C-alpha cells in the first residue's frame, strides 16, 4: 500500500519563524512514512499577495535534505486569486485531486490530509472532502502548536463524526424501525463508503448485510435470508463489542433454520412467521397485503389441524392417510380433489365438530369501526372479514382495504393461532426473533456506531 500525504502550503512551511520549529508539513512527514507528498500551494500569479509556491519548493527541498530522498514530493500550484475563497479552493483543488486520484486508481493507496497548513478556508476544505468521500477513506491529521504540546505529540489524527455520517446512521435506524430494510441497507452501504473510522465502516457493512437478510426474510425468501444472516453471524461471532447484537442475530439464524427448506406444508414456525409478516405489513400501512396474509394464515392453520389430527391431506385429498375421515369429507362436502378455505372450515366445524375451532369462534374481540369500537365474537368478525374480502381486491372485487378491516385481521390472527396450535405456540410467539422490539434494539445500535 502507498501512503500519500495531501496538503496545502502555509507561510509557516517548511519552518516557522514564530515558533522556531518545523512547520506542519515537515512535522507530519517525520511522524509518518509516506511514499508520496503532494503539495497544493497558491500559485505565483499577478494580483496574488499571499502566494505560497516558493514555500512549497522550499518544503520539498527541506524534506529531501532533512528527512528522506526516497519520498516522491510533487508541487501542484493552484490558480487562486483569493486563497480565502471556498469556491476557488474547491474548484481548483478538485481538478488537481481528481487527476491525482485517477492516476493512482489502480494502486492500493491510503490518503492522509494535513488540516494545519494554508489559510483557514484551505484547512477546512479537507474536512469537506473527507466528509463527502471525494477523497475516500482519508485520515485527517492535525498539527498542534508546539507552544502547548511536546514535540513528539504534535501530530494527531482527528476522530470526528461528520454530519453526513450522522445523517446516514439516523436515516438507516429510522428505516429499520419502519421495516424498510432494503432502503436501510442502502443507507448503511453509503455510510460504509464515507465513514472516517474503519470501525464504523466495518459495523456499517455488517448492518447492511443484516438488513439485506431481513429484506429477503420479509419477502418470504427464507433460504437466501438464512444464507445471508448465517454468513454475517459466522463472520462476526467473535466480536465481543457487538455481543448484544450478535445474540439477536443468532436467534434469528436458528429460527430461519426451521424455515429455510421452504416446505409447502404448514407448520408452527411458518404460521408464526406469517403472522408477524402480516403485522409488519400492517405497521407499514400495507393493509391489502395484511388482509391477504391473514386469510392464508387462517386457511393454513386449518390445513395444519386437518393434516395433523385428522389424517386428511387438504390440498391432495387422495393422499390422505385416514380413509374414514376422507370418506366423511367427500360424502359430506361433495369434494374430490382438494379443500379450499370454505370447505376446510365446514369440515372442521360441521363434520368433525372440532373443539379447537368451536372455541376460537366463541371468543370475543374488540373491533375498530370508524370512530367507535364494537365487541364481537370471532365468528362474527370472521364473517365480516370474509364478506369484505370477497368484495375487495384481495379476492373477487375491487374495493381497497381500509385500516379497520386490516386491524380486525391482526387482532383475530393470534386467537386463531393460539386456538389451533394451543400451548405449543405460546413460547414461539413470545420468543419470535424478528419482531418490532428486536428491530428497535438494532436501530439503536445503528445510531451508536
One Martini backbone bead per residue (centre of mass of N, CA, C, O) as a GRO file, in nm:
protein
  449
    1UNK     BB    1   0.096   0.036   0.021
    2UNK     BB    2   0.029   0.373  -0.035
    3UNK     BB    3   0.139   0.673   0.112
    4UNK     BB    4  -0.054   0.984   0.103
    5UNK     BB    5   0.010   1.329   0.107
    6UNK     BB    6  -0.217   1.600   0.154
    7UNK     BB    7  -0.143   1.960   0.088
    8UNK     BB    8  -0.119   2.254   0.184
    9UNK     BB    9   0.035   2.589   0.200
   10UNK     BB   10   0.223   2.781   0.427
   11UNK     BB   11   0.411   3.028   0.593
   12UNK     BB   12   0.524   2.786   0.803
   13UNK     BB   13   0.655   2.670   0.547
   14UNK     BB   14   0.898   2.464   0.673
   15UNK     BB   15   0.940   2.717   0.877
   16UNK     BB   16   0.898   2.875   1.194
   17UNK     BB   17   0.954   3.192   1.321
   18UNK     BB   18   0.764   3.189   1.571
   19UNK     BB   19   0.867   2.892   1.702
   20UNK     BB   20   1.129   2.743   1.583
   21UNK     BB   21   0.979   2.531   1.398
   22UNK     BB   22   0.855   2.306   1.220
   23UNK     BB   23   0.623   2.260   1.014
   24UNK     BB   24   0.353   2.071   0.938
   25UNK     BB   25   0.463   1.898   0.705
   26UNK     BB   26   0.732   1.799   0.828
   27UNK     BB   27   0.614   1.682   1.088
   28UNK     BB   28   0.449   1.460   0.946
   29UNK     BB   29   0.677   1.324   0.781
   30UNK     BB   30   0.832   1.231   1.040
   31UNK     BB   31   0.594   1.048   1.157
   32UNK     BB   32   0.547   0.938   0.870
   33UNK     BB   33   0.536   0.701   0.604
   34UNK     BB   34   0.597   0.823   0.283
   35UNK     BB   35   0.575   0.807  -0.071
   36UNK     BB   36   0.381   1.066  -0.100
   37UNK     BB   37   0.385   1.427  -0.173
   38UNK     BB   38   0.119   1.670  -0.203
   39UNK     BB   39   0.128   2.008  -0.307
   40UNK     BB   40  -0.106   2.307  -0.267
   41UNK     BB   41  -0.034   2.595  -0.374
   42UNK     BB   42  -0.032   2.918  -0.428
   43UNK     BB   43   0.021   3.082  -0.702
   44UNK     BB   44   0.227   3.261  -0.903
   45UNK     BB   45   0.045   3.566  -0.961
   46UNK     BB   46  -0.123   3.814  -1.057
   47UNK     BB   47  -0.263   3.964  -0.757
   48UNK     BB   48  -0.101   3.788  -0.551
   49UNK     BB   49  -0.004   3.813  -0.208
   50UNK     BB   50  -0.014   3.484  -0.089
   51UNK     BB   51   0.199   3.312  -0.198
   52UNK     BB   52   0.326   2.943  -0.166
   53UNK     BB   53   0.526   2.830  -0.378
   54UNK     BB   54   0.800   2.873  -0.243
   55UNK     BB   55   0.735   2.707   0.011
   56UNK     BB   56   0.705   2.439  -0.138
   57UNK     BB   57   0.997   2.413  -0.250
   58UNK     BB   58   1.133   2.438   0.026
   59UNK     BB   59   0.995   2.182   0.140
   60UNK     BB   60   1.105   1.981  -0.056
   61UNK     BB   61   1.403   2.026   0.017
   62UNK     BB   62   1.377   1.964   0.319
   63UNK     BB   63   1.287   1.672   0.293
   64UNK     BB   64   1.539   1.573   0.128
   65UNK     BB   65   1.758   1.682   0.337
   66UNK     BB   66   1.613   1.591   0.638
   67UNK     BB   67   1.464   1.307   0.570
   68UNK     BB   68   1.408   1.209   0.241
   69UNK     BB   69   1.473   1.092  -0.097
   70UNK     BB   70   1.229   0.869  -0.131
   71UNK     BB   71   1.030   1.091  -0.152
   72UNK     BB   72   0.758   1.191  -0.338
   73UNK     BB   73   0.759   1.530  -0.446
   74UNK     BB   74   0.474   1.746  -0.520
   75UNK     BB   75   0.391   2.039  -0.716
   76UNK     BB   76   0.048   2.202  -0.726
   77UNK     BB   77  -0.048   2.478  -0.837
   78UNK     BB   78  -0.294   2.723  -0.762
   79UNK     BB   79  -0.538   2.933  -0.914
   80UNK     BB   80  -0.549   3.192  -0.672
   81UNK     BB   81  -0.673   3.504  -0.611
   82UNK     BB   82  -0.831   3.373  -0.347
   83UNK     BB   83  -0.735   3.182  -0.060
   84UNK     BB   84  -1.042   3.239   0.085
   85UNK     BB   85  -1.202   3.087  -0.139
   86UNK     BB   86  -1.405   2.823  -0.156
   87UNK     BB   87  -1.468   2.808  -0.457
   88UNK     BB   88  -1.175   2.807  -0.558
   89UNK     BB   89  -1.060   2.576  -0.392
   90UNK     BB   90  -1.253   2.361  -0.492
   91UNK     BB   91  -1.214   2.383  -0.797
   92UNK     BB   92  -0.899   2.358  -0.813
   93UNK     BB   93  -0.854   2.117  -0.623
   94UNK     BB   94  -1.031   1.898  -0.772
   95UNK     BB   95  -0.868   1.883  -1.027
   96UNK     BB   96  -0.603   1.777  -0.904
   97UNK     BB   97  -0.718   1.539  -0.734
   98UNK     BB   98  -0.851   1.381  -0.961
   99UNK     BB   99  -0.597   1.331  -1.127
  100UNK     BB  100  -0.449   1.181  -0.906
  101UNK     BB  101  -0.656   0.951  -0.849
  102UNK     BB  102  -0.659   0.841  -1.138
  103UNK     BB  103  -0.350   0.764  -1.138
  104UNK     BB  104  -0.410   0.569  -0.860
  105UNK     BB  105  -0.654   0.360  -0.905
  106UNK     BB  106  -0.463   0.083  -0.936
  107UNK     BB  107  -0.386   0.139  -0.646
  108UNK     BB  108  -0.289   0.101  -0.312
  109UNK     BB  109  -0.437   0.367  -0.119
  110UNK     BB  110  -0.349   0.609   0.139
  111UNK     BB  111  -0.492   0.894   0.275
  112UNK     BB  112  -0.354   1.210   0.384
  113UNK     BB  113  -0.453   1.503   0.578
  114UNK     BB  114  -0.362   1.846   0.607
  115UNK     BB  115  -0.519   2.073   0.854
  116UNK     BB  116  -0.250   2.299   0.914
  117UNK     BB  117  -0.222   2.420   0.620
  118UNK     BB  118  -0.294   2.735   0.546
  119UNK     BB  119  -0.577   2.853   0.522
  120UNK     BB  120  -0.868   2.813   0.685
  121UNK     BB  121  -1.017   2.726   0.427
  122UNK     BB  122  -0.826   2.504   0.344
  123UNK     BB  123  -0.838   2.328   0.598
  124UNK     BB  124  -1.155   2.271   0.583
  125UNK     BB  125  -1.166   2.119   0.306
  126UNK     BB  126  -1.078   1.840   0.406
  127UNK     BB  127  -1.342   1.784   0.557
  128UNK     BB  128  -1.527   1.797   0.315
  129UNK     BB  129  -1.390   1.572   0.143
  130UNK     BB  130  -1.411   1.350   0.356
  131UNK     BB  131  -1.722   1.358   0.403
  132UNK     BB  132  -1.792   1.309   0.081
  133UNK     BB  133  -1.571   1.101  -0.042
  134UNK     BB  134  -1.375   1.224  -0.250
  135UNK     BB  135  -1.174   1.120  -0.032
  136UNK     BB  136  -1.111   0.807   0.037
  137UNK     BB  137  -1.034   0.700   0.344
  138UNK     BB  138  -0.935   0.940   0.511
  139UNK     BB  139  -0.675   1.092   0.703
  140UNK     BB  140  -0.691   1.336   0.949
  141UNK     BB  141  -0.456   1.590   1.023
  142UNK     BB  142  -0.300   1.744   1.316
  143UNK     BB  143  -0.108   2.035   1.414
  144UNK     BB  144   0.032   2.146   1.690
  145UNK     BB  145   0.130   2.378   1.896
  146UNK     BB  146   0.445   2.385   2.053
  147UNK     BB  147   0.357   2.554   2.306
  148UNK     BB  148   0.146   2.309   2.422
  149UNK     BB  149   0.331   2.072   2.312
  150UNK     BB  150   0.509   1.820   2.251
  151UNK     BB  151   0.686   1.728   1.983
  152UNK     BB  152   0.581   1.418   1.976
  153UNK     BB  153   0.252   1.535   2.002
  154UNK     BB  154   0.158   1.713   1.749
  155UNK     BB  155   0.036   1.465   1.604
  156UNK     BB  156  -0.311   1.408   1.499
  157UNK     BB  157  -0.598   1.227   1.476
  158UNK     BB  158  -0.910   1.274   1.366
  159UNK     BB  159  -1.213   1.221   1.574
  160UNK     BB  160  -1.506   1.241   1.382
  161UNK     BB  161  -1.842   1.348   1.314
  162UNK     BB  162  -1.996   1.357   1.036
  163UNK     BB  163  -2.287   1.467   0.920
  164UNK     BB  164  -2.348   1.241   0.706
  165UNK     BB  165  -2.305   1.007   0.894
  166UNK     BB  166  -2.531   1.075   1.091
  167UNK     BB  167  -2.757   1.075   0.882
  168UNK     BB  168  -2.726   0.783   0.791
  169UNK     BB  169  -2.780   0.652   1.063
  170UNK     BB  170  -3.063   0.775   1.116
  171UNK     BB  171  -3.200   0.672   0.863
  172UNK     BB  172  -3.149   0.372   0.902
  173UNK     BB  173  -3.293   0.347   1.175
  174UNK     BB  174  -3.570   0.441   1.076
  175UNK     BB  175  -3.609   0.218   0.859
  176UNK     BB  176  -3.599  -0.018   1.051
  177UNK     BB  177  -3.849   0.067   1.220
  178UNK     BB  178  -4.031   0.061   0.939
  179UNK     BB  179  -3.932  -0.197   0.757
  180UNK     BB  180  -3.700  -0.070   0.549
  181UNK     BB  181  -3.446  -0.264   0.469
  182UNK     BB  182  -3.327  -0.186   0.191
  183UNK     BB  183  -3.288   0.116   0.250
  184UNK     BB  184  -3.106   0.074   0.493
  185UNK     BB  185  -2.880  -0.072   0.338
  186UNK     BB  186  -2.811   0.169   0.153
  187UNK     BB  187  -2.727   0.363   0.376
  188UNK     BB  188  -2.500   0.178   0.493
  189UNK     BB  189  -2.334   0.173   0.238
  190UNK     BB  190  -2.277   0.474   0.236
  191UNK     BB  191  -2.136   0.480   0.510
  192UNK     BB  192  -1.900   0.284   0.434
  193UNK     BB  193  -1.778   0.491   0.218
  194UNK     BB  194  -1.753   0.762   0.428
  195UNK     BB  195  -1.620   0.662   0.666
  196UNK     BB  196  -1.363   0.749   0.879
  197UNK     BB  197  -1.401   0.493   1.037
  198UNK     BB  198  -1.324   0.160   1.031
  199UNK     BB  199  -1.526   0.062   1.245
  200UNK     BB  200  -1.774   0.186   1.107
  201UNK     BB  201  -1.748   0.041   0.843
  202UNK     BB  202  -1.784  -0.248   0.950
  203UNK     BB  203  -2.065  -0.204   1.083
  204UNK     BB  204  -2.212  -0.109   0.829
  205UNK     BB  205  -2.170  -0.369   0.668
  206UNK     BB  206  -2.310  -0.557   0.863
  207UNK     BB  207  -2.589  -0.410   0.870
  208UNK     BB  208  -2.643  -0.433   0.570
  209UNK     BB  209  -2.652  -0.742   0.564
  210UNK     BB  210  -2.883  -0.770   0.764
  211UNK     BB  211  -3.097  -0.607   0.604
  212UNK     BB  212  -3.093  -0.793   0.354
  213UNK     BB  213  -3.191  -1.039   0.508
  214UNK     BB  214  -3.461  -0.913   0.598
  215UNK     BB  215  -3.569  -0.861   0.319
  216UNK     BB  216  -3.588  -1.159   0.243
  217UNK     BB  217  -3.769  -1.240   0.478
  218UNK     BB  218  -4.005  -1.044   0.410
  219UNK     BB  219  -4.030  -1.208   0.116
  220UNK     BB  220  -4.008  -1.519   0.183
  221UNK     BB  221  -3.680  -1.577   0.152
  222UNK     BB  222  -3.538  -1.801   0.343
  223UNK     BB  223  -3.276  -1.908   0.222
  224UNK     BB  224  -3.129  -1.637   0.175
  225UNK     BB  225  -3.159  -1.531   0.460
  226UNK     BB  226  -2.995  -1.752   0.594
  227UNK     BB  227  -2.729  -1.728   0.440
  228UNK     BB  228  -2.671  -1.432   0.511
  229UNK     BB  229  -2.697  -1.444   0.828
  230UNK     BB  230  -2.495  -1.672   0.881
  231UNK     BB  231  -2.254  -1.519   0.764
  232UNK     BB  232  -2.254  -1.290   0.965
  233UNK     BB  233  -2.221  -1.454   1.223
  234UNK     BB  234  -1.956  -1.602   1.145
  235UNK     BB  235  -1.784  -1.341   1.097
  236UNK     BB  236  -1.872  -1.193   1.405
  237UNK     BB  237  -1.876  -1.393   1.663
  238UNK     BB  238  -1.592  -1.264   1.805
  239UNK     BB  239  -1.735  -0.987   1.868
  240UNK     BB  240  -1.767  -0.834   2.171
  241UNK     BB  241  -1.885  -0.535   2.106
  242UNK     BB  242  -2.154  -0.709   1.961
  243UNK     BB  243  -2.309  -0.921   2.140
  244UNK     BB  244  -2.609  -0.829   2.144
  245UNK     BB  245  -2.654  -0.843   1.840
  246UNK     BB  246  -2.564  -1.144   1.801
  247UNK     BB  247  -2.787  -1.269   1.975
  248UNK     BB  248  -3.013  -1.198   1.780
  249UNK     BB  249  -2.898  -1.331   1.524
  250UNK     BB  250  -2.889  -1.619   1.631
  251UNK     BB  251  -3.197  -1.652   1.665
  252UNK     BB  252  -3.261  -1.600   1.367
  253UNK     BB  253  -3.102  -1.833   1.248
  254UNK     BB  254  -3.254  -2.056   1.399
  255UNK     BB  255  -3.531  -1.992   1.279
  256UNK     BB  256  -3.454  -2.016   0.975
  257UNK     BB  257  -3.385  -2.318   0.992
  258UNK     BB  258  -3.707  -2.384   0.996
  259UNK     BB  259  -3.756  -2.235   0.691
  260UNK     BB  260  -3.544  -2.296   0.449
  261UNK     BB  261  -3.704  -2.536   0.298
  262UNK     BB  262  -3.982  -2.439   0.202
  263UNK     BB  263  -4.236  -2.575   0.267
  264UNK     BB  264  -4.570  -2.648   0.169
  265UNK     BB  265  -4.622  -2.698   0.460
  266UNK     BB  266  -4.764  -2.646   0.753
  267UNK     BB  267  -4.635  -2.479   1.049
  268UNK     BB  268  -4.550  -2.327   1.339
  269UNK     BB  269  -4.330  -2.138   1.206
  270UNK     BB  270  -4.473  -2.026   0.941
  271UNK     BB  271  -4.721  -1.912   1.091
  272UNK     BB  272  -4.578  -1.711   1.273
  273UNK     BB  273  -4.435  -1.560   1.046
  274UNK     BB  274  -4.693  -1.470   0.901
  275UNK     BB  275  -4.800  -1.297   1.129
  276UNK     BB  276  -4.557  -1.093   1.140
  277UNK     BB  277  -4.576  -1.013   0.847
  278UNK     BB  278  -4.855  -0.887   0.876
  279UNK     BB  279  -4.773  -0.673   1.086
  280UNK     BB  280  -4.570  -0.525   0.907
  281UNK     BB  281  -4.775  -0.442   0.696
  282UNK     BB  282  -4.953  -0.280   0.887
  283UNK     BB  283  -4.730  -0.076   0.989
  284UNK     BB  284  -4.698   0.016   0.667
  285UNK     BB  285  -4.996   0.037   0.548
  286UNK     BB  286  -5.045  -0.263   0.412
  287UNK     BB  287  -5.359  -0.377   0.404
  288UNK     BB  288  -5.384  -0.580   0.176
  289UNK     BB  289  -5.157  -0.777   0.262
  290UNK     BB  290  -5.258  -0.829   0.546
  291UNK     BB  291  -5.525  -0.966   0.466
  292UNK     BB  292  -5.407  -1.189   0.285
  293UNK     BB  293  -5.237  -1.321   0.513
  294UNK     BB  294  -5.465  -1.401   0.697
  295UNK     BB  295  -5.603  -1.610   0.511
  296UNK     BB  296  -5.358  -1.793   0.494
  297UNK     BB  297  -5.339  -1.845   0.798
  298UNK     BB  298  -5.620  -1.969   0.840
  299UNK     BB  299  -5.600  -2.189   0.631
  300UNK     BB  300  -5.329  -2.317   0.731
  301UNK     BB  301  -5.431  -2.394   1.015
  302UNK     BB  302  -5.648  -2.590   0.917
  303UNK     BB  303  -5.462  -2.776   0.759
  304UNK     BB  304  -5.292  -2.864   0.999
  305UNK     BB  305  -5.520  -3.003   1.157
  306UNK     BB  306  -5.612  -3.203   0.940
  307UNK     BB  307  -5.334  -3.340   0.910
  308UNK     BB  308  -5.259  -3.402   1.220
  309UNK     BB  309  -5.563  -3.503   1.347
  310UNK     BB  310  -5.716  -3.640   1.062
  311UNK     BB  311  -5.549  -3.741   0.805
  312UNK     BB  312  -5.580  -3.489   0.606
  313UNK     BB  313  -5.516  -3.385   0.271
  314UNK     BB  314  -5.630  -3.087   0.152
  315UNK     BB  315  -5.466  -3.064  -0.140
  316UNK     BB  316  -5.460  -3.407  -0.140
  317UNK     BB  317  -5.692  -3.627  -0.078
  318UNK     BB  318  -5.567  -3.898  -0.198
  319UNK     BB  319  -5.323  -3.875   0.043
  320UNK     BB  320  -5.476  -3.968   0.272
  321UNK     BB  321  -5.461  -4.165   0.567
  322UNK     BB  322  -5.763  -4.120   0.652
  323UNK     BB  323  -6.028  -4.280   0.507
  324UNK     BB  324  -6.269  -4.215   0.684
  325UNK     BB  325  -6.240  -3.904   0.680
  326UNK     BB  326  -6.244  -3.881   0.375
  327UNK     BB  327  -6.528  -3.993   0.336
  328UNK     BB  328  -6.674  -3.775   0.504
  329UNK     BB  329  -6.594  -3.538   0.325
  330UNK     BB  330  -6.695  -3.637   0.050
  331UNK     BB  331  -6.988  -3.688   0.147
  332UNK     BB  332  -7.045  -3.400   0.292
  333UNK     BB  333  -6.904  -3.196   0.047
  334UNK     BB  334  -6.848  -3.282  -0.245
  335UNK     BB  335  -6.532  -3.366  -0.274
  336UNK     BB  336  -6.210  -3.468  -0.440
  337UNK     BB  337  -5.927  -3.298  -0.443
  338UNK     BB  338  -5.985  -3.023  -0.263
  339UNK     BB  339  -5.948  -2.772  -0.023
  340UNK     BB  340  -6.079  -2.485   0.091
  341UNK     BB  341  -6.161  -2.261   0.308
  342UNK     BB  342  -6.465  -2.340   0.332
  343UNK     BB  343  -6.435  -2.657   0.343
  344UNK     BB  344  -6.246  -2.666   0.586
  345UNK     BB  345  -6.439  -2.530   0.782
  346UNK     BB  346  -6.670  -2.741   0.753
  347UNK     BB  347  -6.514  -2.990   0.838
  348UNK     BB  348  -6.451  -2.891   1.129
  349UNK     BB  349  -6.739  -2.791   1.220
  350UNK     BB  350  -6.952  -3.025   1.098
  351UNK     BB  351  -6.797  -3.304   1.091
  352UNK     BB  352  -6.580  -3.290   1.347
  353UNK     BB  353  -6.632  -3.088   1.571
  354UNK     BB  354  -6.406  -2.892   1.648
  355UNK     BB  355  -6.289  -2.757   1.942
  356UNK     BB  356  -6.097  -2.544   1.848
  357UNK     BB  357  -6.287  -2.386   1.662
  358UNK     BB  358  -6.519  -2.336   1.859
  359UNK     BB  359  -6.348  -2.172   2.060
  360UNK     BB  360  -6.268  -1.947   1.868
  361UNK     BB  361  -6.561  -1.847   1.782
  362UNK     BB  362  -6.644  -1.766   2.093
  363UNK     BB  363  -6.468  -1.552   2.099
  364UNK     BB  364  -6.357  -1.218   2.164
  365UNK     BB  365  -6.345  -0.888   1.996
  366UNK     BB  366  -6.208  -0.566   1.942
  367UNK     BB  367  -6.355  -0.349   1.705
  368UNK     BB  368  -6.287  -0.124   1.461
  369UNK     BB  369  -6.528   0.153   1.370
  370UNK     BB  370  -6.404   0.417   1.301
  371UNK     BB  371  -6.512   0.592   1.602
  372UNK     BB  372  -6.550   0.292   1.708
  373UNK     BB  373  -6.631   0.010   1.924
  374UNK     BB  374  -6.662  -0.355   1.895
  375UNK     BB  375  -6.805  -0.643   2.034
  376UNK     BB  376  -6.701  -0.961   1.905
  377UNK     BB  377  -6.710  -1.240   1.769
  378UNK     BB  378  -6.511  -1.429   1.580
  379UNK     BB  379  -6.731  -1.523   1.390
  380UNK     BB  380  -6.827  -1.237   1.311
  381UNK     BB  381  -6.552  -1.128   1.218
  382UNK     BB  382  -6.510  -1.342   0.993
  383UNK     BB  383  -6.761  -1.271   0.832
  384UNK     BB  384  -6.687  -0.981   0.772
  385UNK     BB  385  -6.414  -1.046   0.634
  386UNK     BB  386  -6.526  -1.226   0.412
  387UNK     BB  387  -6.718  -1.026   0.278
  388UNK     BB  388  -6.503  -0.811   0.220
  389UNK     BB  389  -6.302  -0.979   0.063
  390UNK     BB  390  -6.495  -1.042  -0.183
  391UNK     BB  391  -6.502  -0.714  -0.251
  392UNK     BB  392  -6.207  -0.713  -0.279
  393UNK     BB  393  -5.882  -0.724  -0.417
  394UNK     BB  394  -5.811  -0.996  -0.271
  395UNK     BB  395  -6.040  -1.124  -0.454
  396UNK     BB  396  -6.339  -1.030  -0.643
  397UNK     BB  397  -6.281  -0.729  -0.622
  398UNK     BB  398  -6.206  -0.346  -0.588
  399UNK     BB  399  -6.169  -0.289  -0.305
  400UNK     BB  400  -6.028  -0.130  -0.065
  401UNK     BB  401  -5.826  -0.150   0.224
  402UNK     BB  402  -5.883  -0.081   0.536
  403UNK     BB  403  -5.777  -0.046   0.852
  404UNK     BB  404  -6.005  -0.190   1.006
  405UNK     BB  405  -5.976  -0.471   0.868
  406UNK     BB  406  -5.678  -0.516   0.928
  407UNK     BB  407  -5.705  -0.492   1.235
  408UNK     BB  408  -5.893  -0.732   1.273
  409UNK     BB  409  -5.697  -0.943   1.165
  410UNK     BB  410  -5.470  -0.893   1.378
  411UNK     BB  411  -5.659  -0.973   1.625
  412UNK     BB  412  -5.746  -1.266   1.530
  413UNK     BB  413  -5.487  -1.428   1.467
  414UNK     BB  414  -5.385  -1.516   1.760
  415UNK     BB  415  -5.642  -1.677   1.823
  416UNK     BB  416  -5.605  -1.884   1.602
  417UNK     BB  417  -5.326  -1.991   1.678
  418UNK     BB  418  -5.385  -2.068   1.979
  419UNK     BB  419  -5.628  -2.252   1.913
  420UNK     BB  420  -5.482  -2.463   1.717
  421UNK     BB  421  -5.186  -2.490   1.879
  422UNK     BB  422  -5.177  -2.391   2.151
  423UNK     BB  423  -4.919  -2.435   2.374
  424UNK     BB  424  -4.696  -2.462   2.149
  425UNK     BB  425  -4.703  -2.134   2.061
  426UNK     BB  426  -4.637  -1.929   2.288
  427UNK     BB  427  -4.323  -1.926   2.290
  428UNK     BB  428  -4.286  -1.857   1.988
  429UNK     BB  429  -4.433  -1.586   1.993
  430UNK     BB  430  -4.252  -1.453   2.221
  431UNK     BB  431  -3.955  -1.543   2.074
  432UNK     BB  432  -3.968  -1.401   1.824
  433UNK     BB  433  -3.686  -1.248   1.642
  434UNK     BB  434  -3.878  -1.071   1.409
  435UNK     BB  435  -3.953  -0.808   1.580
  436UNK     BB  436  -3.984  -0.488   1.680
  437UNK     BB  437  -3.792  -0.487   1.932
  438UNK     BB  438  -3.547  -0.589   1.769
  439UNK     BB  439  -3.531  -0.347   1.579
  440UNK     BB  440  -3.479  -0.132   1.797
  441UNK     BB  441  -3.208  -0.243   1.890
  442UNK     BB  442  -3.063  -0.212   1.614
  443UNK     BB  443  -3.123   0.087   1.573
  444UNK     BB  444  -2.966   0.184   1.822
  445UNK     BB  445  -2.695   0.070   1.729
  446UNK     BB  446  -2.678   0.239   1.469
  447UNK     BB  447  -2.660   0.519   1.620
  448UNK     BB  448  -2.379   0.426   1.783
  449UNK     BB  449  -2.145   0.375   1.557
   0.00000   0.00000   0.00000
